[in-house]
Amino acid sequence: MQIKLDFRLLEVSLEIEALKNNYDLIKKQMQSLRVENQSNFDEYCKENKLTPEDSEWSDAKQRFDYTVEFLIPRFLIGSFVISTYSVYESSVTEIAKLIQKTQGQYISLNNLRGSFLERAEIYFDHILHFKYYSDDNIKVTVEMLADLRNAIVHANGRLEMLTKENRKNIDKWKRKKNGITFYYDYLLIDIECASEIFNQVQLFLKDLVKRYKEWDTEQNAKTIAS
């Protein structure tokens, strides 16, 4: 019996799996760092015989809260959101180029103007005639991902440095109460929100890859038949 292996877009599948592993590591690391910081705080208070009535205790507690509730989640989850978007954009670009090459289409994704999300949807739907989104809910999640990524990459999550359009969108996502909050005038994304974003992007990319492979197989069959 001959086993047929399909290596098409293998890199996309590997990157999705790497993202999942990265998420699991980040979640464990956040829990570990919380325990470590709690231990350090308790030890500091014990050594200095501090109680909640002491001002030093309040200062130490404030530093602890700032570290575990803000600094650690901000940097670990922020980096995961950026990586998720990078895998999304690079995967979509790769699939677009493959379809473009097969079709002999002279217009490329980069020839279009607008944000990547706008260009990708127009390019797939109206130039390649290959359906981009198969679920409107995923479209909303991808739009949120792009806004969060832009806020982190271009402004380090600082609200006062966001562009007017980006701030407007971030405020919109925050109002939905889906794990996006503001802390010390910074954007903060909780771990559950990051997980939901990843799950939706994973579904989107797996669906796009699956439909591309079916389309590519059909094109190859037509070529052989002719």
MDAnalysis code that builds the backbone (N, CA, C; Angstrom):
import MDAnalysis as mda
import numpy as np

u = mda.Universe.empty(678, n_residues=226, atom_resindex=np.repeat(np.arange(226), 3), trajectory=True)
u.add_TopologyAttr("name", ["N", "CA", "C"] * 226)
u.add_TopologyAttr("resid", np.arange(1, 227))
u.add_TopologyAttr("resname", ["MET", "GLN", "ILE", "LYS", "LEU", "ASP", "PHE", "ARG", "LEU", "LEU", "GLU", "VAL", "SER", "LEU", "GLU", "ILE", "GLU", "ALA", "LEU", "LYS", "ASN", "ASN", "TYR", "ASP", "LEU", "ILE", "LYS", "LYS", "GLN", "MET", "GLN", "SER", "LEU", "ARG", "VAL", "GLU", "ASN", "GLN", "SER", "ASN", "PHE", "ASP", "GLU", "TYR", "CYS", "LYS", "GLU", "ASN", "LYS", "LEU", "THR", "PRO", "GLU", "ASP", "SER", "GLU", "TRP", "SER", "ASP", "ALA", "LYS", "GLN", "ARG", "PHE", "ASP", "TYR", "THR", "VAL", "GLU", "PHE", "LEU", "ILE", "PRO", "ARG", "PHE", "LEU", "ILE", "GLY", "SER", "PHE", "VAL", "ILE", "SER", "THR", "TYR", "SER", "VAL", "TYR", "GLU", "SER", "SER", "VAL", "THR", "GLU", "ILE", "ALA", "LYS", "LEU", "ILE", "GLN", "LYS", "THR", "GLN", "GLY", "GLN", "TYR", "ILE", "SER", "LEU", "ASN", "ASN", "LEU", "ARG", "GLY", "SER", "PHE", "LEU", "GLU", "ARG", "ALA", "GLU", "ILE", "TYR", "PHE", "ASP", "HIS", "ILE", "LEU", "HIS", "PHE", "LYS", "TYR", "TYR", "SER", "ASP", "ASP", "ASN", "ILE", "LYS", "VAL", "THR", "VAL", "GLU", "MET", "LEU", "ALA", "ASP", "LEU", "ARG", "ASN", "ALA", "ILE", "VAL", "HIS", "ALA", "ASN", "GLY", "ARG", "LEU", "GLU", "MET", "LEU", "THR", "LYS", "GLU", "ASN", "ARG", "LYS", "ASN", "ILE", "ASP", "LYS", "TRP", "LYS", "ARG", "LYS", "LYS", "ASN", "GLY", "ILE", "THR", "PHE", "TYR", "TYR", "ASP", "TYR", "LEU", "LEU", "ILE", "ASP", "ILE", "GLU", "CYS", "ALA", "SER", "GLU", "ILE", "PHE", "ASN", "GLN", "VAL", "GLN", "LEU", "PHE", "LEU", "LYS", "ASP", "LEU", "VAL", "LYS", "ARG", "TYR", "LYS", "GLU", "TRP", "ASP", "THR", "GLU", "GLN", "ASN", "ALA", "LYS", "THR", "ILE", "ALA", "SER"])
u.atoms.positions = np.array([
    [0.840, -1.201, 0.000],
    [0.000, 0.000, 0.000],
    [0.873, 1.248, 0.000],
    [0.637, 2.124, -0.938],
    [1.432, 3.342, -1.056],
    [0.774, 4.484, -0.278],
    [1.568, 5.117, 0.591],
    [1.073, 6.252, 1.368],
    [1.422, 7.537, 0.630],
    [0.415, 8.329, 0.346],
    [0.623, 9.583, -0.370],
    [0.674, 10.736, 0.624],
    [1.807, 11.412, 0.648],
    [1.993, 12.537, 1.558],
    [1.738, 13.849, 0.832],
    [1.066, 14.750, 1.502],
    [0.742, 16.054, 0.920],
    [1.557, 17.129, 1.642],
    [2.568, 17.651, 0.931],
    [3.451, 18.647, 1.542],
    [3.071, 20.075, 1.169],
    [1.962, 20.244, 0.462],
    [1.550, 21.586, 0.076],
    [1.212, 22.419, 1.309],
    [1.806, 23.594, 1.385],
    [1.573, 24.532, 2.491],
    [1.854, 23.900, 3.852],
    [2.841, 23.008, 3.878],
    [3.219, 22.363, 5.134],
    [3.695, 23.393, 6.154],
    [4.395, 24.425, 5.662],
    [4.935, 25.459, 6.553],
    [3.823, 26.156, 7.338],
    [2.691, 26.379, 6.683],
    [1.563, 27.027, 7.363],
    [1.081, 26.162, 8.526],
    [0.934, 24.874, 8.275],
    [0.483, 23.953, 9.329],
    [1.470, 23.899, 10.486],
    [2.762, 23.908, 10.160],
    [3.792, 23.863, 11.200],
    [3.798, 25.140, 12.034],
    [3.585, 26.274, 11.383],
    [3.571, 27.548, 12.111],
    [2.345, 27.649, 13.023],
    [1.218, 27.136, 12.565],
    [0.017, 27.117, 13.411],
    [0.266, 26.266, 14.651],
    [0.890, 25.111, 14.452],
    [1.188, 24.225, 15.581],
    [2.190, 24.874, 16.535],
    [3.171, 25.579, 15.965],
    [4.156, 26.275, 16.798],
    [3.495, 27.373, 17.624],
    [2.535, 28.062, 17.028],
    [1.790, 29.093, 17.758],
    [1.024, 28.487, 18.936],
    [0.404, 27.345, 18.697],
    [-0.345, 26.674, 19.765],
    [0.584, 26.298, 20.912],
    [1.749, 25.750, 20.564],
    [2.726, 25.386, 21.592],
    [3.213, 26.622, 22.343],
    [3.394, 27.705, 21.606],
    [3.836, 28.959, 22.216],
    [2.799, 29.473, 23.211],
    [1.541, 29.380, 22.835],
    [0.462, 29.805, 23.739],
    [0.488, 28.991, 25.030],
    [0.628, 27.683, 24.896],
    [0.660, 26.816, 26.082],
    [1.827, 27.180, 26.996],
    [2.983, 27.472, 26.390],
    [4.161, 27.860, 27.174],
    [3.947, 29.195, 27.881],
    [3.350, 30.151, 27.165],
    [3.089, 31.471, 27.754],
    [2.140, 31.351, 28.943],
    [1.113, 30.540, 28.797],
    [0.145, 30.363, 29.886],
    [0.823, 29.778, 31.125],
    [1.673, 28.773, 30.909],
    [2.394, 28.163, 32.029],
    [3.383, 29.150, 32.643],
    [4.051, 29.916, 31.773],
    [5.037, 30.875, 32.260],
    [4.384, 31.971, 33.098],
    [3.221, 32.428, 32.666],
    [2.509, 33.455, 33.429],
    [2.125, 32.938, 34.815],
    [1.666, 31.704, 34.870],
    [1.302, 31.109, 36.159],
    [2.528, 30.949, 37.050],
    [3.637, 30.510, 36.433],
    [4.880, 30.324, 37.182],
    [5.419, 31.646, 37.720],
    [5.382, 32.685, 36.886],
    [5.880, 33.995, 37.306],
    [5.005, 34.606, 38.398],
    [3.716, 34.342, 38.336],
    [2.825, 34.834, 39.394],
    [3.192, 34.188, 40.734],
    [3.391, 32.872, 40.720],
    [3.768, 32.159, 41.944],
    [5.111, 32.665, 42.461],
    [6.055, 32.852, 41.545],
    [7.389, 33.322, 41.935],
    [7.330, 34.719, 42.559],
    [6.586, 35.615, 41.922],
    [6.467, 36.974, 42.450],
    [5.707, 37.006, 43.777],
    [4.710, 36.139, 43.903],
    [3.979, 36.057, 45.171],
    [4.906, 35.593, 46.288],
    [5.747, 34.607, 45.971],
    [6.701, 34.101, 46.954],
    [7.690, 35.184, 47.366],
    [8.180, 35.945, 46.377],
    [9.122, 37.031, 46.669],
    [8.470, 38.104, 47.544],
    [7.219, 38.415, 47.234],
    [6.488, 39.420, 48.013],
    [6.302, 38.951, 49.463],
    [5.876, 37.706, 49.612],
    [5.658, 37.162, 50.956],
    [6.957, 37.133, 51.758],
    [8.040, 36.737, 51.091],
    [9.343, 36.666, 51.761],
    [9.825, 38.053, 52.179],
    [9.615, 39.028, 51.299],
    [10.017, 40.404, 51.599],
    [9.258, 40.932, 52.820],
    [7.976, 40.693, 52.842],
    [7.158, 41.159, 53.969],
    [7.544, 40.450, 55.269],
    [7.864, 39.165, 55.154],
    [8.246, 38.402, 56.341],
    [9.574, 38.885, 56.904],
    [10.543, 39.091, 56.010],
    [11.869, 39.532, 56.447],
    [11.822, 40.903, 57.111],
    [10.951, 41.761, 56.582],
    [10.876, 43.132, 57.096],
    [9.736, 43.337, 58.093],
    [9.095, 42.209, 58.455],
    [8.002, 42.243, 59.437],
    [6.933, 43.280, 59.068],
    [6.522, 43.225, 57.794],
    [5.543, 44.194, 57.299],
    [4.130, 43.634, 57.390],
    [3.188, 44.513, 57.656],
    [1.764, 44.160, 57.674],
    [1.024, 45.131, 56.757],
    [-0.228, 44.817, 56.406],
    [-0.991, 45.725, 55.537],
    [-1.125, 47.140, 56.089],
    [-0.868, 47.322, 57.363],
    [-0.953, 48.666, 57.945],
    [0.285, 49.507, 57.641],
    [1.354, 48.864, 57.191],
    [2.608, 49.578, 56.921],
    [2.625, 50.135, 55.504],
    [3.192, 51.324, 55.347],
    [3.279, 51.942, 54.018],
    [4.196, 51.145, 53.100],
    [5.251, 50.541, 53.666],
    [6.168, 49.726, 52.855],
    [5.445, 48.506, 52.288],
    [4.539, 47.946, 53.087],
    [3.757, 46.803, 52.600],
    [2.909, 47.230, 51.401],
    [2.287, 48.394, 51.503],
    [1.446, 48.910, 50.415],
    [2.266, 49.147, 49.154],
    [3.485, 49.687, 49.324],
    [4.363, 49.918, 48.172],
    [4.752, 48.599, 47.514],
    [5.104, 47.629, 48.341],
    [5.503, 46.318, 47.818],
    [4.331, 45.626, 47.121],
    [3.141, 45.755, 47.709],
    [1.946, 45.143, 47.112],
    [1.615, 45.803, 45.782],
    [1.816, 47.106, 45.702],
    [1.559, 47.820, 44.452],
    [2.518, 47.357, 43.357],
    [3.789, 47.162, 43.722],
    [4.778, 46.666, 42.753],
    [4.425, 45.256, 42.300],
    [3.976, 44.436, 43.246],
    [3.577, 43.065, 42.918],
    [2.407, 43.063, 41.940],
    [1.373, 43.827, 42.259],
    [0.194, 43.899, 41.388],
    [0.560, 44.422, 40.006],
    [1.396, 45.448, 39.967],
    [1.800, 46.051, 38.692],
    [2.542, 45.031, 37.830],
    [3.385, 44.231, 38.480],
    [4.181, 43.238, 37.746],
    [3.326, 42.101, 37.206],
    [2.502, 41.502, 38.082],
    [1.766, 40.295, 37.675],
    [0.472, 40.591, 36.926],
    [-0.112, 41.761, 37.167],
    [-1.374, 42.098, 36.504],
    [-1.183, 42.898, 35.224],
    [0.004, 43.493, 35.071],
    [0.213, 44.374, 33.921],
    [1.458, 44.027, 33.106],
    [2.641, 44.137, 33.721],
    [3.877, 43.967, 32.949],
    [3.993, 42.590, 32.297],
    [3.826, 41.551, 33.094],
    [3.989, 40.191, 32.560],
    [2.951, 39.872, 31.483],
    [1.650, 40.070, 31.739],
    [0.663, 39.805, 30.676],
    [0.867, 40.683, 29.450],
    [1.190, 41.946, 29.680],
    [1.333, 42.875, 28.557],
    [2.382, 42.392, 27.562],
    [3.552, 42.014, 28.051],
    [4.624, 41.637, 27.137],
    [4.470, 40.219, 26.594],
    [4.068, 39.285, 27.421],
    [3.937, 37.908, 26.944],
    [2.755, 37.754, 25.989],
    [1.606, 38.282, 26.368],
    [0.428, 38.154, 25.508],
    [0.564, 39.038, 24.278],
    [1.150, 40.225, 24.458],
    [1.360, 41.115, 23.312],
    [2.212, 40.466, 22.236],
    [3.284, 39.791, 22.644],
    [4.156, 39.126, 21.669],
    [3.425, 37.995, 20.957],
    [2.533, 37.309, 21.677],
    [1.761, 36.227, 21.067],
    [0.790, 36.770, 20.026],
    [0.154, 37.891, 20.329],
    [-0.774, 38.522, 19.379],
    [-0.031, 38.931, 18.109],
    [1.157, 39.499, 18.263],
    [1.959, 39.900, 17.104],
    [2.323, 38.679, 16.263],
    [2.741, 37.603, 16.914],
    [3.108, 36.376, 16.193],
    [1.909, 35.777, 15.466],
    [0.752, 35.815, 16.107],
    [-0.466, 35.289, 15.481],
    [-0.791, 36.056, 14.208],
    [-0.684, 37.377, 14.281],
    [-0.954, 38.183, 13.091],
    [0.079, 37.897, 12.002],
    [1.339, 37.744, 12.372],
    [2.398, 37.489, 11.387],
    [2.147, 36.192, 10.632],
    [1.741, 35.152, 11.364],
    [1.430, 33.871, 10.719],
    [0.225, 34.030, 9.801],
    [-0.768, 34.760, 10.252],
    [-1.958, 35.016, 9.428],
    [-1.570, 35.702, 8.121],
    [-0.851, 36.817, 8.204],
    [-0.540, 37.596, 6.998],
    [0.380, 36.833, 6.049],
    [1.408, 36.193, 6.582],
    [2.343, 35.470, 5.716],
    [1.669, 34.275, 5.044],
    [0.772, 33.600, 5.755],
    [0.067, 32.442, 5.184],
    [-0.867, 32.870, 4.063],
    [-1.616, 33.933, 4.298],
    [-2.530, 34.451, 3.276],
    [-1.749, 34.892, 2.045],
    [-0.629, 35.563, 2.259],
    [0.200, 36.031, 1.143],
    [0.723, 34.860, 0.322],
    [1.165, 33.805, 1.006],
    [1.691, 32.630, 0.310],
    [0.611, 31.958, -0.536],
    [-0.573, 31.793, 0.022],
    [-1.668, 31.156, -0.715],
    [-2.080, 32.014, -1.904],
    [-2.112, 33.321, -1.707],
    [-2.466, 34.234, -2.801],
    [-1.481, 34.096, -3.958],
    [-0.193, 34.004, -3.644],
    [0.827, 33.870, -4.690],
    [0.696, 32.549, -5.439],
    [0.355, 31.481, -4.726],
    [0.193, 30.177, -5.370],
    [-0.979, 30.190, -6.349],
    [-2.095, 30.771, -5.920],
    [-3.264, 30.852, -6.805],
    [-2.967, 31.770, -7.981],
    [-2.312, 32.883, -7.711],
    [-1.947, 33.831, -8.766],
    [-1.092, 33.151, -9.835],
    [-0.119, 32.368, -9.392],
    [0.776, 31.683, -10.328],
    [0.012, 30.671, -11.177],
    [-0.857, 29.890, -10.541],
    [-1.627, 28.876, -11.271],
    [-2.565, 29.513, -12.287],
    [-3.179, 30.623, -11.897],
    [-4.118, 31.308, -12.787],
    [-3.417, 32.125, -13.868],
    [-2.141, 32.418, -13.663],
    [-1.443, 33.295, -14.597],
    [-1.913, 34.733, -14.455],
    [-2.336, 35.077, -13.252],
    [-2.868, 36.412, -12.974],
    [-1.714, 37.411, -12.845],
    [-1.754, 38.488, -13.636],
    [-0.648, 39.449, -13.602],
    [-0.773, 40.451, -12.462],
    [-1.976, 40.611, -11.901],
    [-2.158, 41.523, -10.767],
    [-1.811, 40.776, -9.478],
    [-0.927, 41.365, -8.692],
    [-0.534, 40.740, -7.432],
    [-1.233, 41.411, -6.257],
    [-1.154, 40.779, -5.112],
    [-1.745, 41.326, -3.894],
    [-1.137, 42.683, -3.557],
    [0.152, 42.829, -3.813],
    [0.847, 44.080, -3.493],
    [0.481, 45.229, -4.430],
    [-0.156, 44.911, -5.552],
    [-0.559, 45.973, -6.483],
    [-1.752, 46.774, -5.964],
    [-2.472, 46.214, -5.007],
    [-3.663, 46.880, -4.483],
    [-3.302, 47.841, -3.359],
    [-4.190, 48.800, -3.129],
    [-3.987, 49.767, -2.050],
    [-4.913, 49.474, -0.874],
    [-4.539, 50.010, 0.277],
    [-5.348, 49.813, 1.474],
    [-4.623, 48.970, 2.497],
    [-5.300, 48.679, 3.592],
    [-4.709, 47.822, 4.621],
    [-4.594, 46.399, 4.086],
    [-3.805, 45.574, 4.755],
    [-3.655, 44.197, 4.293],
    [-4.995, 43.480, 4.274],
    [-5.814, 43.693, 5.299],
    [-7.119, 43.029, 5.362],
    [-8.005, 43.427, 4.192],
    [-8.010, 44.705, 3.873],
    [-8.820, 45.192, 2.756],
    [-8.315, 44.619, 1.438],
    [-6.998, 44.653, 1.246],
    [-6.411, 44.165, -0.003],
    [-6.626, 42.669, -0.176],
    [-6.459, 41.926, 0.907],
    [-6.598, 40.469, 0.828],
    [-8.016, 40.058, 0.445],
    [-8.996, 40.674, 1.076],
    [-10.389, 40.312, 0.783],
    [-10.757, 40.664, -0.652],
    [-10.361, 41.839, -1.105],
    [-10.642, 42.251, -2.485],
    [-9.916, 41.345, -3.469],
    [-8.658, 41.056, -3.163],
    [-7.841, 40.260, -4.083],
    [-8.407, 38.853, -4.263],
    [-8.724, 38.192, -3.168],
    [-9.251, 36.831, -3.260],
    [-10.641, 36.806, -3.901],
    [-11.524, 37.671, -3.432],
    [-12.924, 37.615, -3.874],
    [-13.141, 38.130, -5.290],
    [-12.438, 39.198, -5.664],
    [-12.751, 39.884, -6.920],
    [-11.699, 39.751, -8.018],
    [-10.497, 39.354, -7.664],
    [-9.463, 39.194, -8.690],
    [-9.149, 37.717, -8.913],
    [-8.939, 36.989, -7.824],
    [-8.694, 35.554, -7.959],
    [-9.998, 34.765, -8.041],
    [-11.113, 35.405, -7.654],
    [-12.427, 34.744, -7.608],
    [-12.365, 33.476, -6.753],
    [-11.724, 33.640, -5.609],
    [-11.561, 32.563, -4.636],
    [-12.063, 33.106, -3.295],
    [-13.147, 32.540, -2.796],
    [-13.789, 33.081, -1.587],
    [-12.795, 33.178, -0.435],
    [-12.756, 34.369, 0.174],
    [-11.784, 34.617, 1.246],
    [-12.334, 34.175, 2.602],
    [-13.370, 34.841, 3.066],
    [-13.980, 34.475, 4.353],
    [-15.165, 33.535, 4.127],
    [-15.193, 32.459, 4.879],
    [-16.355, 31.565, 4.825],
    [-17.217, 31.727, 6.073],
    [-16.792, 32.630, 6.975],
    [-17.523, 32.864, 8.225],
    [-17.338, 34.320, 8.631],
    [-18.438, 35.047, 8.772],
    [-18.364, 36.469, 9.137],
    [-17.800, 36.678, 10.539],
    [-18.013, 35.721, 11.432],
    [-17.472, 35.841, 12.790],
    [-15.950, 35.850, 12.778],
    [-15.374, 35.037, 11.901],
    [-13.921, 35.006, 11.784],
    [-13.414, 36.325, 11.219],
    [-14.157, 36.907, 10.307],
    [-13.776, 38.205, 9.745],
    [-13.676, 39.254, 10.843],
    [-14.636, 39.262, 11.749],
    [-14.628, 40.220, 12.864],
    [-13.399, 39.992, 13.743],
    [-13.082, 38.734, 14.014],
    [-11.922, 38.420, 14.854],
    [-10.626, 38.847, 14.195],
    [-10.508, 38.627, 12.902],
    [-9.300, 39.025, 12.175],
    [-9.147, 40.541, 12.186],
    [-10.249, 41.249, 12.063],
    [-10.202, 42.715, 12.121],
    [-9.730, 43.180, 13.499],
    [-10.218, 42.519, 14.543],
    [-9.788, 42.860, 15.897],
    [-8.305, 42.553, 16.077],
    [-7.866, 41.410, 15.581],
    [-6.453, 41.031, 15.659],
    [-5.569, 42.083, 15.014],
    [-5.956, 42.547, 13.835],
    [-5.161, 43.550, 13.122],
    [-5.079, 44.849, 13.912],
    [-6.189, 45.263, 14.511],
    [-6.198, 46.498, 15.305],
    [-5.319, 46.367, 16.543],
    [-5.393, 45.228, 17.215],
    [-4.575, 45.002, 18.406],
    [-3.098, 44.950, 18.040],
    [-2.802, 44.252, 16.968],
    [-1.410, 44.154, 16.513],
    [-0.848, 45.521, 16.180],
    [-1.614, 46.348, 15.468],
    [-1.148, 47.688, 15.098],
    [-0.892, 48.548, 16.329],
    [-1.765, 48.430, 17.319],
    [-1.603, 49.215, 18.546],
    [-0.325, 48.830, 19.285],
    [0.000, 47.545, 19.269],
    [1.197, 47.070, 19.970],
    [2.462, 47.403, 19.183],
    [2.443, 47.135, 17.889],
    [3.636, 47.327, 17.058],
    [3.983, 48.797, 16.877],
    [2.982, 49.620, 16.603],
    [3.245, 51.019, 16.268],
    [3.240, 51.966, 17.465],
    [2.624, 51.551, 18.580],
    [2.552, 52.460, 19.736],
    [2.909, 51.769, 21.047],
    [3.394, 50.523, 20.953],
    [3.740, 49.763, 22.156],
    [2.555, 49.665, 23.117],
    [1.349, 49.741, 22.558],
    [0.148, 49.633, 23.369],
    [-0.218, 50.881, 24.146],
    [0.512, 51.972, 23.945],
    [0.216, 53.212, 24.672],
    [-0.953, 53.927, 24.004],
    [-2.015, 54.116, 24.742],
    [-3.246, 54.663, 24.181],
    [-3.058, 56.059, 23.610],
    [-2.262, 56.885, 24.277],
    [-2.086, 58.264, 23.825],
    [-1.303, 58.368, 22.523],
    [-0.631, 57.280, 22.132],
    [0.174, 57.291, 20.913],
    [-0.528, 56.632, 19.730],
    [-1.720, 56.104, 19.954],
    [-2.454, 55.460, 18.868],
    [-2.944, 56.504, 17.868],
    [-3.051, 56.094, 16.608],
    [-3.677, 56.977, 15.628],
    [-5.155, 57.114, 15.977],
    [-5.787, 58.145, 15.462],
    [-7.199, 58.381, 15.770],
    [-8.054, 57.178, 15.357],
    [-7.764, 56.624, 14.184],
    [-8.542, 55.490, 13.686],
    [-8.312, 54.249, 14.541],
    [-7.045, 54.005, 14.884],
    [-6.722, 52.835, 15.695],
    [-7.353, 52.938, 17.082],
    [-7.304, 54.131, 17.674],
    [-7.894, 54.318, 19.006],
    [-9.407, 54.102, 18.963],
    [-10.032, 54.592, 17.906],
    [-11.475, 54.413, 17.744],
    [-11.830, 52.927, 17.701],
    [-11.042, 52.158, 16.960],
    [-11.302, 50.726, 16.843],
    [-11.025, 49.992, 18.154],
    [-9.943, 50.363, 18.826],
    [-9.615, 49.731, 20.106],
    [-10.721, 49.989, 21.128],
    [-11.226, 51.214, 21.153],
    [-12.338, 51.542, 22.056],
    [-13.564, 50.681, 21.745],
    [-13.780, 50.448, 20.460],
    [-14.928, 49.621, 20.036],
    [-14.790, 48.192, 20.567],
    [-13.593, 47.621, 20.431],
    [-13.380, 46.251, 20.915],
    [-13.483, 46.198, 22.434],
    [-12.994, 47.218, 23.107],
    [-13.059, 47.246, 24.576],
    [-14.509, 47.253, 25.059],
    [-15.361, 47.983, 24.362],
    [-16.768, 48.068, 24.761],
    [-17.478, 46.719, 24.668],
    [-16.949, 45.832, 23.859],
    [-17.564, 44.509, 23.715],
    [-17.264, 43.596, 24.907],
    [-16.371, 44.055, 25.791],
    [-16.026, 43.322, 27.019],
    [-15.599, 41.885, 26.716],
    [-14.679, 41.746, 25.792],
    [-14.206, 40.418, 25.412],
    [-12.761, 40.158, 25.834],
    [-12.311, 40.846, 26.884],
    [-10.956, 40.594, 27.373],
    [-9.963, 41.678, 27.035],
    [-10.430, 42.793, 26.515],
    [-9.563, 43.926, 26.199],
    [-9.856, 45.036, 27.202],
    [-8.817, 45.463, 27.925],
    [-8.982, 46.492, 28.944],
    [-7.865, 47.525, 28.824],
    [-8.002, 48.603, 29.589],
    [-6.969, 49.637, 29.670],
    [-6.400, 49.624, 31.083],
    [-5.091, 49.733, 31.173],
    [-4.407, 49.698, 32.469],
    [-3.249, 50.674, 32.429],
    [-3.277, 51.682, 33.314],
    [-2.236, 52.715, 33.314],
    [-2.051, 53.322, 31.923],
    [-3.145, 53.605, 31.247],
    [-3.142, 54.211, 29.918],
    [-2.474, 53.326, 28.863],
    [-2.469, 52.018, 29.107],
    [-1.931, 51.053, 28.151],
    [-3.019, 50.046, 27.786],
    [-2.894, 49.510, 26.588],
    [-3.776, 48.434, 26.143],
    [-3.355, 47.138, 26.820],
    [-4.317, 46.391, 27.314],
    [-4.032, 45.108, 27.946],
    [-5.006, 44.057, 27.420],
    [-4.457, 42.921, 27.013],
    [-5.252, 41.827, 26.448],
    [-5.129, 40.625, 27.373],
    [-6.245, 40.049, 27.800],
    [-6.122, 38.905, 28.706],
    [-5.887, 37.614, 27.923],
    [-5.473, 36.585, 28.643],
    [-5.043, 35.340, 28.017],
    [-6.190, 34.628, 27.300],
    [-7.413, 34.745, 27.832],
    [-8.565, 34.103, 27.189],
    [-8.885, 34.765, 25.855],
    [-8.753, 36.079, 25.806],
    [-8.982, 36.809, 24.553],
    [-7.968, 36.385, 23.500],
    [-6.694, 36.289, 23.901],
    [-5.639, 35.866, 22.973],
    [-5.894, 34.452, 22.471],
    [-6.388, 33.593, 23.357],
    [-6.692, 32.216, 22.982],
    [-7.814, 32.160, 21.953],
    [-8.872, 32.948, 22.169],
    [-10.000, 32.970, 21.242],
    [-9.570, 33.503, 19.880],
    [-8.739, 34.527, 19.873],
    [-8.226, 35.072, 18.612],
    [-7.448, 34.003, 17.860],
    [-6.555, 33.319, 18.563],
    [-5.763, 32.265, 17.925],
    [-6.656, 31.164, 17.362],
    [-7.640, 30.727, 18.146],
    [-8.533, 29.657, 17.691],
    [-9.270, 30.041, 16.410],
    [-9.735, 31.282, 16.342],
    [-10.454, 31.747, 15.158],
    [-9.523, 31.860, 13.953],
    [-8.326, 32.381, 14.167],
    [-7.355, 32.505, 13.072],
    [-6.933, 31.123, 12.587],
    [-6.771, 30.196, 13.522],
    [-6.427, 28.824, 13.167],
    [-7.509, 28.209, 12.289],
    [-8.767, 28.392, 12.664],
    [-9.882, 27.876, 11.863],
    [-9.882, 28.491, 10.470],
    [-9.651, 29.803, 10.421],
    [-9.637, 30.506, 9.137],
    [-8.546, 29.963, 8.224],
    [-7.326, 29.847, 8.746],
    [-6.206, 29.403, 7.917],
    [-6.360, 27.944, 7.493],
    [-6.818, 27.098, 8.399],
    [-7.012, 25.688, 8.041],
    [-8.072, 25.549, 6.953],
    [-9.123, 26.350, 7.052],
    [-10.172, 26.327, 6.031],
    [-9.637, 26.838, 4.698],
    [-8.858, 27.914, 4.735],
    [-8.303, 28.478, 3.502],
    [-7.341, 27.496, 2.847],
    [-6.506, 26.862, 3.645],
    [-5.560, 25.862, 3.128],
    [-6.316, 24.682, 2.529],
    [-7.331, 24.196, 3.225],
    [-8.123, 23.056, 2.747],
    [-8.780, 23.375, 1.407],
    [-9.382, 24.557, 1.317],
    [-10.058, 24.931, 0.073],
    [-9.060, 25.163, -1.055],
    [-7.886, 25.682, -0.715],
    [-6.852, 25.860, -1.743],
    [-6.411, 24.500, -2.285],
    [-6.174, 23.545, -1.397],
    [-5.712, 22.223, -1.835],
    [-6.752, 21.556, -2.731],
    [-8.015, 21.680, -2.371],
    [-9.082, 21.111, -3.202],
    [-9.102, 21.787, -4.568],
    [-8.968, 23.094, -4.566],
    [-8.952, 23.852, -5.817],
    [-7.732, 23.476, -6.654],
    [-6.569, 23.371, -6.013],
    [-5.325, 23.047, -6.717],
    [-5.380, 21.648, -7.315],
    [-5.935, 20.706, -6.576],
    [-6.082, 19.338, -7.082],
    [-6.986, 19.318, -8.311],
    [-8.044, 20.105, -8.253],
    [-8.975, 20.200, -9.383],
    [-8.293, 20.808, -10.605],
    [-7.478, 21.829, -10.382],
    [-6.763, 22.457, -11.496],
    [-5.773, 21.487, -12.131],
    [-5.082, 20.718, -11.300],
    [-4.125, 19.734, -11.816],
    [-4.834, 18.653, -12.626],
    [-6.011, 18.246, -12.152],
    [-6.780, 17.224, -12.870],
    [-7.221, 17.739, -14.233],
    [-7.612, 19.001, -14.291],
    [-8.020, 19.608, -15.560],
    [-6.847, 19.683, -16.528],
    [-5.669, 20.001, -15.990],
    [-4.472, 20.101, -16.825],
    [-4.116, 18.747, -17.418],
    [-4.188, 17.704, -16.579],
    [-3.877, 16.351, -17.044],
    [-4.893, 15.895, -18.091],
    [-6.159, 16.211, -17.843],
    [-7.228, 15.792, -18.759],
    [-7.107, 16.456, -20.124],
    [-6.581, 17.674, -20.121],
    [-6.468, 18.389, -21.392],
    [-5.195, 17.994, -22.140],
])
